Amino acid sequence: MQRWAICLVAAGLAQGLVGAAQAQQGTGPKAVQVTLKDQLEKALRARRPQEFAAIGQVLKGVEQGVLPLDIVQTSFNWSRKKRANRVQYFILAVNAQARRRGVDFHVPLR
């Protein structure tokens, strides 16, 4: 009887681990697709209308092909580690990298 219970517990744990691994890899029934807009707004903790507008301008630049996506991703990764004012750091980083690469793109900080 005890062996049977142990096998059931082990099988249940294995199934839970497989499900968790699938969710992390983006496969399986619990996979969630996150948009770039949601990622920027949530992780950078945008709160004010000016911050949402600035993120919207960056997204518009990416959609139009004016702003390379790798500039946005590297700026995002750097700025999300900051304690406060993440959106402002993000916009400063995007503007600086675009200027450094010669990309004609600028988001004004308000």
Residue pairs with C-beta under 8 A, 6 or more apart in sequence:
19 28
19 30
22 28
22 29
22 30
22 31
23 30
23 31
23 32
25 31
26 33
36 59
36 62
36 72
37 55
37 56
37 59
39 76
40 46
40 55
40 58
40 59
40 72
40 76
40 90
41 52
41 55
43 76
43 80
43 86
44 51
44 55
44 76
44 79
44 80
44 86
44 87
44 90
45 86
45 87
46 52
46 55
46 87
50 110
51 87
53 110
54 87
54 91
54 107
54 109
54 110
55 87
55 90
57 107
58 67
58 72
58 90
58 91
58 94
58 107
61 67
61 105
61 107
62 68
62 69
62 72
66 103
66 104
66 105
67 94
67 98
67 103
67 105
68 101
68 103
71 94
71 97
71 98
71 101
71 103
72 94
74 93
74 97
75 90
75 93
75 94
75 97
76 90
78 89
78 93
79 86
79 87
79 89
79 90
79 93
80 86
80 90
82 89
88 109
91 107
91 109
92 109
94 105
94 107
95 105
95 106
95 107
98 104
98 105
98 106
99 106
